[in-house]
Structures are given as structure tokens and as C-alpha cells.
Amino acid sequence: MTGPPRNFGAELAVVGSGMAGLAASVFAANRHITTALTGNSGALAYTTGYLDLLGRVDGSTAEVADPWLALEDLRQARPSHPLARIAAADIRAAFDEFTAFVGEHGIAYSPAGAHNICALTPAGTLKRTLCVPATMAAGPRAVSEKAACVIVDFEGLKGFSAREVVAHLAGRWPAIEARRVAFPGMPRGEVYAEVMARAMEVPATRERLAEVLRGVAGAARVIGLPAMLGMHRPDRVHAELQRLTGLEIFEIPTLPPSVPGVRLRELLEQALPKAGVTLIPQHKVAQVSFDADGAALLLHDSFGPIRIRARAVILATGRFLSGGLEAHPNGIREPLLNLPVTQPAGRADWYRERYTDSRGHPLHRAGIEIDAESRPLGPRGRPLDDRLFAAGVIVAHQDWIRSRSGAGIAIATAYQAVAAAQRYLGPRPPPGAPR
Ligand SMILES: Cc1cc2nc3c(=O)[nH]c(=O)nc-3n(C[C@H](O)[C@H](O)[C@H](O)COP(=O)(O)OP(=O)(O)OC[C@H]3O[C@@H](n4cnc5c(N)ncnc54)[C@H](O)[C@@H]3O)c2cc1C
């Protein structure tokens, strides 16, 4: 069945609703730029919820304690890296603005500080990150203070083991123990973090879990749980569970798909329309073209075509996992606009011989080139169109997995792309001014 055509108009169309597309929409909404956002859920549901800026220096296995200092080194060593091309003050402003927005809507974050935080991974190893959700903040604190702590997991929960976390940490943190409990009100068998998170929004479930936790805490004053403290307003669930138990509680991210990632996505999908953004979710743009009046974007669903007209476009379609780049036997392609992709000379050069090579694999630095105004370069090395901008990990010259800089690249390049789009679209009232 084909319905009538659906047409949307906006000043800015954002293609891709991963971290970069969502952050770009936050920045655009704050700047009074009317925005239409489209894309599938992307990699956001896989994230730990941590916002990394720079956790490792390229080509080294050394952990970065001060990411701002490491950015200086990055500027010298890899001037074409997207983070090396953005002023530190802008990167900080981007983190502050993004975390303020999600904080206002129910997921508070620790502020972007002078140093990285040493945060727990799902396995109980430690990684460096810049900002952590408030529900996880007591974890790094307990690690550094070596406070007496019980890590709790749940019968039937796959992918998170309190014993594994404790096995990794016990050498440096002797006062840590593992306990397994049954999640209240769940039938025996498999349980899922997402289902527990939604159940935690019910006051009676919180009361029953509080009782269980008090029973296993012993002399410990701190409890670590897999991330499941509510899907919406986790800060409220967290505070309530602390009040009910009288204990300090922190979440540890679980393996993907993880509650903190789904939370962020659901929060932004609810908050952005309230901020004036037109959200066209779970659709992929099939075609983007530019004419004298601006950009035309075409999408299809089972009811027929959807058209978006916009004056400018931000491309934030990610890499291979999200379909922003495609790997073919004869090379890597950018499928939407056929933009040139900087990539290794041949397929034989994609990977190094050893999977664990500390230099990483050349394939992971592939991506599109942008100029100083965030405009993707076309085949002649000039901007493909003055109205097209790009953000996120689709941009070349970075290996975000190895350098622990996924959110940092997404948020900072989104900030830069929106600033450039605003210069093109014309002046606005300052961020935060009444609409
Ligand atoms: C397992 C995992 C764990 C992670 N953990 C962390 C972490 O701990 N800390 C951290 O900082 N970062 C982490 N990240 C990285 C982070 O989640 C983002 O992937 C990264 O920041 C890149 O964001 P992006 O928006 O550029 O790309 P993506 O997140 O890949 O988003 C791209 C978006 O574009 C959409 N898209 C693609 N093609 C089209 C099209 N034609 N039309 C419309 N939409 C399209 C996709 O559907 C998707 O929504 C993790 C990622 C993964 C996969």
C-alpha cells in the first residue's frame, strides 16, 4: 500500500542518528536552527555510556591520564586526526553542552574534568574515559579508595559476571567480593539487563531489590551492580535505591547492547522533538541531491516516499557497522554520495599480519576527507557542495576504537560541523536564548 507523499522542511537535515548525529541535533536545536534528523539506531545502543575523549595515544598501549595534554601531542604527531584539528576549548565546550542537555533530561554526567577517569569495563578491567554517567561515578571512586565493596550479579543474566569483575580487580582491590542474587519478581531462567532496567522503574521492585542488597552487603558500604538502574530517569532510580539501602551504589556497563546506550538513545529521541527537532527515526536516506534551492533527501518506508527539503545537510552516517562506509573486494565506498574515501592502496594492506598489532590496522583509519569548514571533499579535492558538512567517525585519519575516542570524535566534530553550518545558514541568537 502506498500512502500520500510525506514532505518535511528544515534548515538543516542531519543524516545519521548515532552519537554524532544526535549531538549535532542537540547543538543545532540549541542554536535555533530548525533541524530534521533521520537514521537507524546505529552503534549508540552498544556503547558503555562512557564518553571517551582520548584514552590511548596512537600507536602506543600506554593509557592517557591527561587527555588535554595528549591532544597537544596528537596535534604534533597526527595533524590530520579530526581531534587534532579542533581547538581544545571547542572540544570542552562541546562536551559541556552535550552533557548539560542530557543531564537536563534525566541522565546526569560527571563534568569533563582536567584528567581522565579510570572506569570499570564489563569484564572488570579499567579504561580511561572523560565523562561517566552519575549512576556509575561511585565505581571509579571506590576503585581508587579501595573501599569495602560487593559486586552483585543476577541469576540468569548472561554477559556480566561479578566473579569475573572481582577476579580482575582483587589484586589491586582486596576488599572486594562477588555475590549472586535472584532479581525480584522475575521467573527462573534467563534475565536481561534491559528488562530489569524497565522493572526498576516500579517502586515495589526497587524496595524488594533494596532488601536483597542489604542482605548481601555485609560490612561493605558500597555495592556495584550491572547497569540496570532504570531506562528513563536512571538518576532518580539510583538515588532511590541508595536511599532504600543506605549504601553507595554504582553501575558497571554490561556487554552490548547495553542499557546505558539504549537509555541515551531513548532519552535523545524523546528530548530532541521537544527541543523542536523533527525526528524521522528508523529510516535510511536513500538519496541526497543539491539544487539551487538547497538539498533534497529521499527516504522510503512501506507507506511510500518521504522527502526532506533542507538548506544544509550534515552527514553523520558512521563507518562499516552503521553503513556509512562499505567494504567491497575492490575498495571501500561511501554509498550515499559516492564521496572519495581515503583508504589503504589495496585490500592486502587493510590489515596487519598480527590482529593485536599495537599500531592498529590501516583499514580503521579509512574515511572521508573534510576541509576546515567540515565540508566533505569531492573527487577534485574541493568541497563536494558548500551546503554539505560531515561529523563523526566517517571522517578519516582516526582509529577511534584503538585510541578510545569514539564519543570525543563524534561530539567534537558534530560541534564543529554545526558551527560551520550556522556560518552558512546565517547568524542566530546565542545558545540558550529564548525561542
Ligand atoms: C561496541 C561499542 C562500544 C562502544 N563503547 C564506547 C565507549 O565506551 N565510549 C565511547 O566514547 N564510545 C563508544 N563507542 C562509540 C560510539 O558509540 C559511536 O559509535 C561513535 O562515537 C561513532 O558515532 P557516529 O555517530 O559517528 O557513528 P554511528 O554511531 O555508527 O552512527 C551512524 C548512524 O548513521 C546511520 N546511517 C547510516 N547510513 C545512513 C543513511 N543512509 N541514512 C540515514 N542514516 C544512516 C546509522 O543508522 C547510525 O544511526 C562504542 C561503539 C561500539 C560499537
The ligand as a Gaussian input file, in Angstrom:
#p B3LYP/6-31G(d) Opt

LIG

0 1
 C       30.536000      -1.947000      20.971000
 C       30.757000      -0.462000      21.027000
 C       31.130000       0.106000      22.251000
 C       31.383000       1.467000      22.334000
 N       31.766000       1.999000      23.530000
 C       32.079000       3.306000      23.599000
 C       32.558000       3.863000      24.828000
 O       32.680000       3.185000      25.838000
 N       32.870000       5.177000      24.838000
 C       32.763000       5.969000      23.732000
 O       33.098000       7.142000      23.798000
 N       32.304000       5.473000      22.557000
 C       31.971000       4.157000      22.464000
 N       31.513000       3.635000      21.275000
 C       31.467000       4.510000      20.091000
 C       30.213000       5.356000      19.920000
 O       29.056000       4.678000      20.306000
 C       29.957000       5.729000      18.465000
 O       29.932000       4.567000      17.674000
 C       30.969000       6.578000      17.892000
 O       31.082000       7.681000      18.726000
 C       30.622000       6.951000      16.444000
 O       29.460000       7.694000      16.348000
 P       28.882000       8.122000      14.925000
 O       27.604000       8.833000      15.184000
 O       29.916000       8.800000      14.105000
 O       28.556000       6.741000      14.152000
 P       27.475000       5.644000      14.485000
 O       27.232000       5.547000      15.917000
 O       27.927000       4.442000      13.755000
 O       26.121000       6.193000      13.840000
 C       25.900000       6.322000      12.468000
 C       24.429000       6.485000      12.202000
 O       24.209000       6.715000      10.806000
 C       23.061000       5.983000      10.386000
 N       23.106000       5.833000       8.942000
 C       23.997000       5.182000       8.152000
 N       23.654000       5.324000       6.856000
 C       22.522000       6.083000       6.826000
 C       21.682000       6.582000       5.797000
 N       21.910000       6.326000       4.521000
 N       20.598000       7.322000       6.150000
 C       20.334000       7.619000       7.450000
 N       21.109000       7.177000       8.465000
 C       22.177000       6.422000       8.146000
 C       23.148000       4.714000      11.190000
 O       21.913000       4.058000      11.221000
 C       23.572000       5.286000      12.544000
 O       22.453000       5.762000      13.229000
 C       31.240000       2.283000      21.181000
 C       30.817000       1.721000      19.970000
 C       30.597000       0.373000      19.900000
 C       30.191000      -0.202000      18.568000

